[in-house]
Amino acid sequence: MVRFDFFAEHGLPGFWKNSPEWVAAFKALPFGRRMTIQFNWPAALFGVFYLFAKGLWRKAVTFIALGVAYGVVAVFADTPAWVDRGVAIGLTVFCATRANVYFYEKKVLGKHTWSL
């Protein structure tokens, strides 16, 4: 698997910032390969259902809890619809960009935590 090979050789991407070595190796790849490693389309389309299907139920429950927590705040704060859509899209993109890392952590490293 292309994603797992890259992660095994260069390590996992950081949550906030990547190491200079990781960035250099990532930039050396062609665009299609970078998209394959960085973004997971099924996770973007199916969200928490994809995480449940891959056995990442703790991560899925955490994403659901984040969505519900934001929903409660949004109701009481009466946030505009465009803010709600922005948060939903942001959570979806975050899930899609981290899904490969979560799956690698579970299958290869044996880590299955609640943290995002």
Order of alpha helices (4+ residues) and beta strands (2+ residues): alpha-alpha-alpha-alpha-alpha-alpha-alpha
